[in-house]
Every structure is written in C-alpha cells, then in structure tokens.
Amino acid sequence: MIDATQGVVSSECGPNLLDGKTETKFNVLATSAYIIWKAPKMLRVTSYSVTTANDTSIYTGRNPKTWELYGSNKKLSRNDKGWKKIHSVKNDKKLKPVDFKKYTYKLKKIAKPYQYYKLEIKSNKGADCTQLSEFRLKGKTVTVNKTTLSVAKKKGAKLTLKWKKVKGATGYQVQYSTSSKFKNSKKEDLKGASKISKTIKNINAGKTYYVRVRAYKKVNGGTVYSGWSAKRKLT
C-alpha cells in the first residue's frame, strides 16, 4: 500500500483492505475514503470484488454507496493528474448489510494494463464511518518471459555478453557486480528488441564478476520486467 485515509484506529488501517483476510478491515471515521496501492504485477482488470466487514449487519450504513476505481503506471498522489478511471459505481444497490459477504463487479470491457491503483469511495450508505474488509482485483497479468545468457566471457578488463531474444520484449537490462548477491551492482539498459548483446569495458581485470540479464516490455506508459536469468560467474 502507498497511501490511504487514516483508519479509526491503527488496527483498522488501509493495508487491511488488501491483506486477503476478512477478519481484518479498513474502517475510517468519514463518509468517504481512499486507498492507493501498487499491484504485484501489471494487470488488465476484468473484475473486482469487495467484501463487507465483521459488523456490517449492526452498523448498516457503513458500506460504500458511490465509488470510482482508477489506474496508472506511475506512482501518483491522490489528487495528481494522470489517474485513468477504470470503473465507477453510483448509488450502489448491490452491497447489503450482511457480515463478511463478497460481491463481484465486472467491467464492461477489459481495462488497459496498470500497476498502480486508486479506490475513491465518494460516499457511504448513511453512517458516520465507512468500512470494508477486503478489496480484490481480478484480471490478466502482463508478463515477459525470461531470457538466457548464451555467452558470458571475461577477458582482461572486458565482459562480453550475449543472450537469447525474448518474443515481445522491447529491451533488456544487464546487471553486473563483484558481489554474488549483486550488492553495489551496475546496470546497463539496452533499448530495442534486437539488442541481445553487450560488451562492458573498463572493469577491474583482477576481480571476479557476476552477471545476469532480464527482458522488459513497455506497456501503456509502464514497464514490465521479466525475472532475472541465472547468474554467471566470470573470473
């Protein structure tokens, strides 16, 4: 989670809405609320679910009534320009005053891919507080396949690297370091699908180096990275 309206108490804060546990909840002392978070992977949302909280049947007006869901591929604050509306609900009639009940909302068409999301709850159903226990996005993740180092050589103060081309990739990133855990590493960014080799000069000839590479793809103003290739040790 990046930012959210402050919870009534510390145990009812924003991260609870995304933790996968219905026994926790996001509860604010207001008729409106917001939460901003980064999804683990870039996602093309097809639907989402909201789950009511533990005491909704007692405090019947705490369910959201009107809300909007936004996406971005840049880290933005609440009121920054750049958020793109994905879905909205006005004067909801679907959410009922029932405890721990999950409701699903389907988009009319699949959304563009985003990794940052903002939920703006504009109003609730009449209470002083607004609450939910869970909010879950569903859709298609955007991924890039890993590449493999086919050539990795060290000669003097020079590294020579070559890797396999990845379908759909728009570039590659090379990482190298004298640490096997890539501490204080350096990176080389190679833009272009055809950039599948790199010569790195002026390294320390007397040191052992570790190298690895990953592919990336530019999508809808954002960047999706593959996992790193297996590292190679060069002496």
C-alpha positions in Angstrom: 0.0 0.0 0.0 1.2 3.5 -0.8 -1.4 5.8 0.9 -4.9 5.8 2.4 -7.4 7.6 4.6 -6.4 7.2 8.2 -8.2 4.4 10.0 -10.4 4.9 13.1 -7.7 3.0 15.0 -4.3 1.7 13.9 -5.7 -1.9 13.6 -8.3 -0.7 11.0 -5.9 0.9 8.5 -5.6 0.8 4.8 -3.4 -2.3 4.3 -6.2 -4.4 5.9 -8.2 -3.9 2.7 -5.6 -5.7 0.6 -4.3 -8.4 3.0 -6.5 -11.3 1.9 -8.0 -11.6 5.4 -11.7 -10.9 6.0 -11.1 -10.9 9.8 -9.3 -7.5 9.4 -11.0 -4.4 8.0 -10.4 -0.9 6.7 -12.6 1.5 8.7 -12.5 5.3 8.6 -14.4 7.9 10.6 -15.8 9.6 7.5 -18.4 9.2 4.8 -15.7 8.9 2.2 -12.3 7.3 1.9 -9.5 6.4 -0.5 -6.6 4.0 -0.8 -3.7 3.9 -3.3 -1.6 0.8 -3.8 0.8 -0.9 -6.2 -0.2 -4.3 -7.5 2.5 -7.1 -7.5 2.3 -7.2 -11.3 0.9 -5.1 -14.1 -2.7 -6.2 -14.5 -5.5 -5.8 -17.0 -8.5 -5.7 -14.7 -11.6 -7.6 -15.8 -13.5 -7.5 -12.5 -13.0 -6.9 -8.8 -14.6 -8.0 -5.5 -15.4 -6.2 -2.3 -16.2 -7.9 1.0 -18.2 -6.4 3.8 -16.8 -6.2 7.3 -17.5 -8.0 10.5 -20.2 -5.8 12.0 -22.0 -4.5 8.8 -25.2 -6.0 10.0 -25.1 -3.9 13.1 -23.8 -0.7 11.6 -25.8 -0.9 8.4 -24.8 2.4 6.8 -21.0 1.7 6.6 -21.0 0.0 3.2 -19.8 2.2 0.3 -22.5 3.7 -1.9 -20.6 5.5 -4.7 -17.0 4.9 -5.7 -14.5 5.1 -8.5 -11.5 2.8 -9.4 -8.5 4.4 -11.2 -5.3 3.0 -12.7 -1.9 4.4 -13.5 1.6 3.2 -14.4 3.2 6.0 -12.5 3.4 6.5 -8.7 0.9 9.3 -8.1 -0.6 11.1 -5.1 -4.4 11.2 -4.6 -5.1 14.4 -6.5 -2.4 14.2 -9.1 -3.4 14.3 -12.8 -2.7 11.1 -14.7 -5.1 8.7 -13.0 -7.3 6.9 -15.5 -10.8 5.8 -14.5 -11.4 2.1 -14.9 -14.8 1.7 -13.3 -17.3 3.5 -11.2 -20.5 2.7 -9.3 -23.1 5.3 -8.4 -25.8 4.8 -5.8 -25.0 1.1 -5.3 -27.9 -1.2 -4.6 -25.8 -4.4 -4.6 -24.0 -4.3 -1.3 -26.2 -5.5 1.5 -25.9 -5.0 5.3 -24.5 -8.5 5.7 -21.3 -9.5 7.5 -18.4 -11.0 5.5 -20.2 -11.1 2.2 -18.2 -10.9 -1.0 -19.7 -9.1 -4.1 -18.2 -9.1 -7.5 -18.3 -6.2 -10.0 -17.5 -6.9 -13.7 -16.2 -4.4 -16.1 -18.0 -4.0 -19.4 -14.6 -4.4 -21.2 -11.2 -5.4 -20.1 -9.2 -2.4 -18.8 -5.8 -1.2 -20.1 -2.9 -2.6 -18.1 -1.9 -0.8 -14.9 0.2 -1.5 -11.8 -0.8 1.4 -9.6 -4.5 1.7 -8.4 -6.6 4.1 -6.5 -10.0 3.4 -5.0 -12.0 6.6 -4.3 -15.1 5.9 -2.1 -17.2 9.0 -2.6 -20.0 8.3 -0.2 -21.4 5.5 2.0 -24.9 4.4 2.9 -25.5 6.8 5.7 -23.3 6.0 8.7 -20.5 8.2 10.2 -17.9 5.5 9.3 -17.0 3.8 6.1 -15.7 0.2 6.1 -14.9 -2.9 4.1 -12.9 -6.0 5.0 -11.4 -6.8 1.5 -10.9 -5.5 -2.0 -9.5 -7.7 -4.6 -8.7 -7.1 -8.3 -9.1 -9.8 -10.9 -7.8 -9.9 -14.4 -4.9 -10.8 -16.7 -1.4 -10.2 -15.6 1.1 -8.7 -18.1 4.3 -10.8 -18.1 7.6 -11.1 -20.0 9.5 -14.4 -20.4 13.0 -14.8 -19.0 16.0 -14.8 -21.3 19.1 -17.0 -21.0 22.7 -15.9 -21.2 24.2 -17.8 -24.2 27.6 -16.1 -24.0 29.3 -14.7 -20.9 33.0 -14.2 -21.0 35.6 -12.1 -19.2 38.9 -11.2 -20.8 41.1 -8.6 -19.0 39.0 -5.5 -18.3 36.1 -6.5 -20.6 32.9 -8.5 -20.3 31.3 -10.0 -23.4 27.7 -11.0 -23.1 25.0 -12.4 -25.4 21.6 -13.7 -24.6 18.5 -15.2 -26.3 15.9 -12.9 -27.8 12.5 -12.8 -26.0 9.4 -12.5 -28.0 7.5 -9.3 -27.3 10.4 -7.7 -25.4 11.2 -4.0 -26.2 14.6 -4.0 -24.4 16.9 -5.7 -22.0 18.8 -4.8 -18.8 22.2 -6.2 -17.9 23.3 -6.2 -14.2 26.9 -6.9 -13.1 28.7 -6.8 -9.8 31.7 -8.2 -7.9 29.2 -9.5 -5.3 27.4 -12.7 -5.9 24.4 -11.1 -4.2 24.7 -8.1 -6.6 25.5 -5.6 -3.9 26.6 -2.2 -5.3 25.8 -3.5 -8.8 25.8 -1.6 -12.0 23.1 -1.8 -14.7 23.1 -1.3 -18.4 19.8 -0.6 -20.2 19.6 -1.6 -23.8 16.6 -0.3 -25.6 15.3 -2.2 -28.6 14.1 -5.7 -29.3 17.2 -6.5 -31.3 19.7 -5.6 -28.6 20.8 -9.0 -27.5 24.5 -8.5 -26.8 26.6 -6.1 -24.8 30.4 -5.5 -24.2 31.2 -3.9 -20.9 34.6 -2.3 -20.8 36.9 -0.8 -18.1 36.0 -3.3 -15.4 38.6 -4.4 -12.8 40.6 -7.1 -14.5 41.7 -8.6 -11.3 38.2 -9.1 -9.9 35.6 -11.9 -10.2 32.3 -10.7 -11.7 28.7 -11.9 -11.6 26.4 -11.1 -14.4 22.7 -11.6 -15.3 20.2 -10.1 -17.7 16.4 -9.6 -17.9 14.0 -8.6 -20.6 11.4 -5.8 -20.3 8.4 -4.6 -22.2 7.0 -1.1 -22.4 3.2 -1.3 -21.9 0.7 1.6 -21.6 3.3 4.0 -20.3 4.8 1.5 -17.8 7.5 -1.1 -17.8 7.1 -4.8 -17.2 10.3 -6.8 -16.3 10.9 -10.5 -16.6 12.7 -12.3 -13.9 16.5 -12.3 -14.0 18.3 -15.0 -15.9 20.5 -17.4 -13.9 23.7 -15.6 -12.9 27.0 -16.4 -14.3 30.4 -16.2 -12.5 33.2 -14.8 -14.6 36.8 -14.9 -13.4 
